[in-house]
Amino acid sequence: MDELESLRAVLAREPSQTVVDEGRHRLVNAIRHPAPGPGRRRRPGVGLALVAASAACSALVAVGVVATGDPAPTASPAPTGTTSRTGPSAPTRAALSGKEVLLAAATTAEQSPESSGRYWYQALQSTWMMPGVTEPPPLDPEKTYLDEYWNDRDGNLWYARNGKKPKHLPAKKGFYTIFHYFTFEELQNLPADPAALRDLTRKYYEEESAKDGDHTRLVSMDAIIAGSLVELLYEVPAPPKVRAAAFRAIAELPDVEYIGAVDGGIAVRYPVGPDKETVVVDPGTSLLRSVLRTGRKRPGRYLRIVAAKWTDELRTTPRTADPATGPTASTD
């Protein structure tokens, strides 16, 4: 019995949380150190879009990532139906579920040490896609946006696009996530229980939609909550226990589908109303690499998370290096 079968048996028996975590730990180790096999066909890299922006554009798109300084690899496009491994000696991945991938990422996130710094830094590369396009396009620097953000613990924000000198924006009300502004201290005390975190997200959405309009006619409430929780994973410095709760809440979505291994992680897809959202997550590190929103009638969006981490550096001049290799994107 391999690691995936062991985990499935464990989950089916509904044992203690300790036993479940041990099973997921074996899954994480199997993903970190896969058995060697013949050549692997890579599936397309997938990315995301932003929940609030989507509602405004008639499509809710959500992005998520973990605290990381590592550049997010871009997967090589491949036919939608390809398998992750071929050959008689290759380990069978067909039995792996999308839910198991997200739960493994949750366990890793929960066990990750907390990091710190002066600024919460994000570098996000994104591009829009035509309706009906299902594969992420090449991220040509001339045709994409590279947005960088630096938030200090008091809620001050600096922003730069495409390498320009960062600008200090007027002070906001704090860190914005799950449809609400929080102080840094309040972020640290968000619910660590998945159901409680979902309920709080729903509460703040209903409060905001009472002022700005309800978007559940476009997508389901599940999709709105999931999109916001994906954003929580990278937009704000949520503590490990809260990030773990977000992964577990997303794992409870109906029809979460395992797609396959890609550069940087594993692709998982779930429906968002009439559209599809695909996230690439590395369960071994709990890093969310990208999010891809595709639709038949509405524009899609691909977002690659280049960095989301604490740093002590705030760039004060135009950038002269690519953020994937420059100092602000280096590993902590």
Buried (B, 14 or more C-beta within 10 A) or exposed (E): EEBBEBBBEBBEEEEEEEEBBBBBBBBBEBBEEBEEBEEBBBBBBBBBBBBBBBBEBEBBBBBBBBBBBBBBBBBEBBEEEBBBBEEEEBBEBEEBBBBBBBBBBBBBBBEBEEBEBBBBBBBBBBBBBEEEBBBBBEBEEEEBEBBBBBBBBEBBBBBBEBBEEBEEEEEEEBBBBBBBEBBBEEBBEBBBBBEEBBBBBBEBBEEBBEEEEBBBEBBBBBBBBBBBBBBBBBBBBBBBBBBBBBBBBBBBBEEBBBBBBBBBBBBBBBBBBEBBBBBBBBBBBBBBBBBBBBBEEBBBBBBBBBBBBBBEEBBEEEBEEBBBEBEBBBEE
